[in-house]
Amino acid sequence: MTRVLIADDQTLVRTGFTMILTAAGIDVIGQAANGVEALAVTRRLRPDVVLMDIRMPELDGLEATRRILADAPTSAEGHPVKVLMLTTFDLDQYVYAALTAGASGFLLKDVSPDHLVHAVRLVQQGDALLAPSITRRLVERFARADPSRSVRHRDLATLTPRELEVLTLLAGGLSNSELASALRLSEATVKTHINRILTKLQLRDRVQAVVVAYQTGLVTPD
């Protein structure tokens, strides 16, 4: 069962999300009202996924995420802990910073119950969580405004033609199953290609790969 920690300074948000996830069979193992608590509870309970609000008192979600992921923590089952950021606006100025801090994606707080459940499970499995429309606007507004951010990731020549194809489709927001269908490959083979892309480009996860695809011009916002 997926184990989740909810970090948000609004009691109503924490309670609502807890009810939704619990009803879907997801185990909410703890809550935190600020970044300091989120850091402490994550280290103590080792959840699979942390739902992390960006704007919180004492320590904001960005810094809490950096500190959590700097330790390369693993869940109780031995898998890397994933952080899924919560924000009020899809063009929040902190969203890009959240991704570079190591978050595995972000959700709007007005997300539907079904989408919330799907997002938590998707991230826990290591899949992508960036809708194409949001990704395009995000990169167009933040990443492309500062090309220096991607200097160390610009050598795409290390990728094979198939890996470039996978990265291009990945940037379009396709999940592993959708990639497998589009490329007529097994999901296991798709995962192998993605892992090789991450290793060659020295990236933490597929979210960073999506951003790099836009930054390098492999995919352009249109």
C-alpha positions in Angstrom: 0.0 0.0 0.0 1.3 3.5 -0.9 2.2 5.5 2.2 1.7 9.3 2.0 2.7 12.3 4.2 0.6 15.5 3.7 2.4 18.8 4.5 0.2 21.9 4.3 -0.4 24.7 6.7 -4.1 24.6 6.0 -5.9 22.1 8.2 -8.8 21.9 5.8 -6.5 20.9 2.9 -4.8 18.2 5.0 -8.1 16.8 6.2 -9.7 16.8 2.7 -6.8 15.2 1.0 -6.5 12.6 3.8 -10.2 11.6 3.4 -9.8 11.4 -0.4 -6.6 9.3 -0.3 -7.8 7.0 2.5 -11.1 6.3 0.7 -9.0 5.2 -2.3 -6.9 2.7 -0.2 -3.9 4.9 0.2 -2.3 5.1 3.6 -1.9 8.6 5.0 0.7 8.0 7.6 1.2 11.5 8.9 0.6 15.2 8.5 2.7 18.4 8.9 1.7 22.0 9.2 5.1 23.5 8.1 8.4 22.6 6.4 10.2 21.9 9.7 7.6 19.3 10.7 7.6 17.9 7.1 11.3 17.3 7.3 11.2 15.7 10.7 8.2 13.5 10.0 9.6 12.4 6.6 12.8 11.3 8.3 10.9 9.4 11.0 8.1 7.7 9.0 9.8 7.4 5.6 6.7 7.7 3.3 6.6 6.7 -0.3 5.2 10.2 -1.3 5.2 13.6 0.4 2.5 16.0 -0.7 4.3 19.2 -0.1 2.7 22.7 -0.1 5.1 25.3 -1.5 4.1 28.2 0.8 4.3 27.3 4.5 5.5 29.1 7.6 8.9 28.5 9.4 10.3 26.6 6.5 8.8 26.7 3.0 8.1 23.7 0.9 11.0 24.4 -1.5 13.7 24.3 1.2 12.0 21.4 3.0 12.1 19.5 -0.3 15.8 20.3 -0.9 16.7 19.1 2.6 14.6 16.0 2.4 16.0 14.9 -1.0 19.6 15.9 -0.2 19.7 12.9 2.1 18.6 10.6 -0.8 16.0 9.1 1.5 14.2 5.8 0.9 10.7 4.8 2.0 10.0 2.0 4.5 10.0 -0.4 1.5 13.4 0.8 0.2 12.2 3.0 -2.7 13.3 6.6 -3.2 11.0 9.1 -1.4 9.1 11.2 -4.0 7.9 14.7 -3.3 4.8 16.1 -5.1 4.4 19.8 -4.7 1.1 21.5 -4.1 0.4 25.0 -5.5 -2.5 27.3 -5.9 -1.6 28.6 -9.3 -0.4 26.7 -12.4 2.1 29.5 -13.1 3.2 30.0 -9.5 6.7 31.6 -9.7 8.0 28.9 -7.4 7.0 25.9 -9.5 10.2 25.8 -11.6 12.2 26.1 -8.4 10.3 23.2 -7.0 11.3 21.0 -9.9 14.9 22.0 -9.7 14.8 21.3 -6.0 14.1 17.7 -6.9 10.3 17.5 -6.8 8.7 14.8 -9.0 6.0 17.1 -10.2 3.3 19.4 -8.9 -0.5 19.6 -8.5 -2.9 22.4 -8.3 -4.9 22.5 -5.0 -8.2 22.5 -6.8 -7.4 19.1 -8.3 -10.2 16.6 -8.6 -10.3 13.6 -6.2 -9.6 11.1 -9.0 -6.7 13.1 -10.3 -5.2 13.4 -6.8 -5.3 9.7 -6.3 -3.9 9.0 -9.8 -1.1 11.6 -9.3 0.0 10.0 -6.0 0.1 6.5 -7.5 1.8 7.7 -10.7 4.6 9.5 -8.8 5.1 6.6 -6.4 5.7 4.4 -9.5 8.3 6.9 -10.8 6.2 8.1 -13.7 5.9 11.7 -14.9 3.5 14.2 -13.5 3.5 17.3 -15.7 0.6 18.0 -18.0 1.9 19.1 -21.4 0.1 22.5 -21.3 1.5 23.3 -17.9 5.0 22.2 -18.9 5.0 24.4 -22.0 4.0 27.5 -20.0 6.3 26.6 -17.2 9.4 26.3 -19.4 8.4 29.2 -21.6 8.1 31.5 -18.6 11.0 30.4 -16.4 13.4 27.9 -18.0 13.8 29.5 -21.4 14.4 32.9 -19.7 17.6 31.6 -18.2 19.5 29.3 -20.7 22.4 29.0 -18.2 20.3 26.7 -16.1 20.7 23.9 -18.7 24.4 24.3 -19.5 25.5 20.9 -18.1 22.7 19.1 -19.8 23.1 20.4 -23.4 25.1 17.5 -24.9 22.3 15.4 -26.2 24.8 13.8 -28.6 25.3 11.1 -26.0 21.8 9.9 -26.7 20.9 7.3 -29.3 18.2 8.1 -31.9 15.8 5.9 -30.0 16.6 7.6 -26.7 16.0 11.0 -28.4 12.7 9.7 -29.6 11.8 8.6 -26.1 12.8 11.9 -24.6 10.8 13.8 -27.2 7.6 11.8 -26.4 8.4 12.0 -22.7 8.4 15.8 -23.0 4.9 15.6 -24.5 3.6 14.2 -21.2 3.3 10.6 -22.1 3.3 8.0 -19.4 5.3 4.7 -19.6 2.3 2.8 -20.9 1.6 5.5 -23.5 5.2 5.5 -24.6 5.2 1.8 -24.9 2.1 1.9 -27.1 3.4 4.7 -29.3 6.8 3.1 -29.8 5.5 -0.5 -29.9 7.8 -1.5 -27.1 7.3 -3.2 -23.7 7.0 -1.0 -20.6 10.2 -2.7 -19.3 12.1 -1.6 -22.4 10.7 2.0 -22.1 11.9 2.1 -18.5 15.3 1.0 -19.6 15.5 3.8 -22.2 14.4 6.4 -19.6 17.0 5.2 -17.1 19.7 5.4 -19.7 18.6 9.0 -20.6 18.7 10.0 -17.0 22.1 8.5 -16.4 23.7 10.0 -19.6 22.3 13.5 -18.9 23.0 13.3 -15.1 19.4 13.9 -14.2 17.5 13.0 -11.0 14.2 12.0 -12.6 11.9 12.2 -15.6 10.6 15.6 -14.6 14.0 17.1 -15.0 14.3 15.3 -18.3 11.1 16.9 -19.5 12.4 20.4 -18.6 15.8 19.7 -20.2 14.0 18.6 -23.4 12.5 22.1 -23.6 15.6 24.0 -22.5 17.8 22.4 -25.1 15.3 23.0 -27.9 14.6 19.3 -28.6 11.0 20.2 -28.0 9.7 23.7 -28.3 6.6 25.4 -26.7 4.0 25.9 -29.3 
